[in-house]
Amino acid sequence: MDKNAIEKWLKEHTRKCPIGRVTRQQCEKLRSRPLVKNAGEYDLVRPSECVNCKWWLFFPPEEEKQKKVA
């Protein structure tokens, strides 16, 4: 696969965050995990970087992305 195509895809579909580069879906899943104090014994917990994070606001709404494609 072409390196430029990969770089373009990463730029369009991911954002830098304290955890690393994540897609909108990865970000939503991480933010939806319970906090440590609310988690069960075997639950995956929300990373500490995600607790007060506002980086997810930098993802464009899905409607805007769909308009670009159309």
C-alpha positions as a LaTeX table, in Angstrom:
\begin{tabular}{lrrr}
\hline
Residue & $x$ (\AA) & $y$ (\AA) & $z$ (\AA) \\
\hline
Met1 & 0.00 & 0.00 & 0.00 \\
Asp2 & 1.20 & 3.51 & $-0.78$ \\
Lys3 & 2.67 & 5.38 & 2.19 \\
Asn4 & 0.99 & 8.63 & 1.08 \\
Ala5 & $-2.41$ & 6.92 & 0.99 \\
Ile6 & $-1.87$ & 5.60 & 4.52 \\
Glu7 & $-0.81$ & 9.03 & 5.78 \\
Lys8 & $-3.85$ & 10.62 & 4.12 \\
Trp9 & $-6.22$ & 8.09 & 5.69 \\
Leu10 & $-4.66$ & 8.59 & 9.14 \\
Lys11 & $-4.98$ & 12.37 & 8.82 \\
Glu12 & $-8.64$ & 12.16 & 7.77 \\
His13 & $-9.84$ & 9.45 & 10.18 \\
Thr14 & $-7.76$ & 9.74 & 13.32 \\
Arg15 & $-6.74$ & 12.40 & 15.82 \\
Lys16 & $-3.77$ & 12.68 & 18.12 \\
Cys17 & $-4.63$ & 12.30 & 21.75 \\
Pro18 & $-2.60$ & 11.70 & 24.92 \\
Ile19 & $-3.03$ & 7.94 & 24.38 \\
Gly20 & $-1.92$ & 8.02 & 20.74 \\
Arg21 & $-3.69$ & 8.26 & 17.38 \\
Val22 & $-7.27$ & 7.06 & 17.68 \\
Thr23 & $-10.32$ & 6.92 & 15.44 \\
Arg24 & $-13.67$ & 8.39 & 16.45 \\
Gln25 & $-14.96$ & 4.90 & 17.26 \\
Gln26 & $-11.98$ & 4.03 & 19.45 \\
Cys27 & $-12.36$ & 7.33 & 21.29 \\
Glu28 & $-16.09$ & 6.74 & 21.90 \\
Lys29 & $-15.45$ & 3.23 & 23.20 \\
Leu30 & $-12.73$ & 4.40 & 25.57 \\
Arg31 & $-14.89$ & 7.24 & 26.90 \\
Ser32 & $-17.85$ & 4.91 & 27.40 \\
Arg33 & $-15.93$ & 2.63 & 29.76 \\
Pro34 & $-16.73$ & 2.97 & 33.46 \\
Leu35 & $-14.53$ & 4.94 & 35.81 \\
Val36 & $-12.28$ & 2.93 & 38.11 \\
Lys37 & $-14.52$ & 3.65 & 41.11 \\
Asn38 & $-17.61$ & 2.36 & 39.23 \\
Ala39 & $-16.06$ & $-0.64$ & 37.50 \\
Gly40 & $-16.65$ & $-4.24$ & 38.37 \\
Glu41 & $-13.84$ & $-6.64$ & 39.14 \\
Tyr42 & $-13.29$ & $-7.71$ & 35.51 \\
Asp43 & $-14.44$ & $-4.59$ & 33.66 \\
Leu44 & $-12.19$ & $-2.65$ & 31.36 \\
Val45 & $-11.89$ & 0.83 & 32.85 \\
Arg46 & $-11.64$ & 4.26 & 31.28 \\
Pro47 & $-8.00$ & 5.31 & 30.86 \\
Ser48 & $-7.03$ & 8.11 & 33.22 \\
Glu49 & $-6.21$ & 10.30 & 30.20 \\
Cys50 & $-9.86$ & 10.04 & 29.09 \\
Val51 & $-11.45$ & 11.09 & 32.38 \\
Asn52 & $-11.33$ & 14.87 & 31.82 \\
Cys53 & $-10.43$ & 14.78 & 28.13 \\
Lys54 & $-11.91$ & 17.19 & 25.62 \\
Trp55 & $-9.85$ & 15.98 & 22.64 \\
Trp56 & $-12.89$ & 14.13 & 21.29 \\
Leu57 & $-14.44$ & 17.52 & 20.52 \\
Phe58 & $-11.89$ & 17.86 & 17.71 \\
Phe59 & $-13.48$ & 15.03 & 15.72 \\
Pro60 & $-15.77$ & 16.48 & 13.04 \\
Pro61 & $-19.39$ & 15.36 & 13.32 \\
Glu62 & $-20.25$ & 12.30 & 11.25 \\
Glu63 & $-22.63$ & 14.38 & 9.13 \\
Glu64 & $-19.74$ & 16.59 & 7.94 \\
Lys65 & $-17.66$ & 13.56 & 6.99 \\
Gln66 & $-20.58$ & 12.11 & 5.01 \\
Lys67 & $-21.06$ & 15.42 & 3.14 \\
Lys68 & $-17.39$ & 15.33 & 2.06 \\
Val69 & $-17.83$ & 11.83 & 0.65 \\
Ala70 & $-21.01$ & 12.69 & $-1.27$ \\
\hline
\end{tabular}
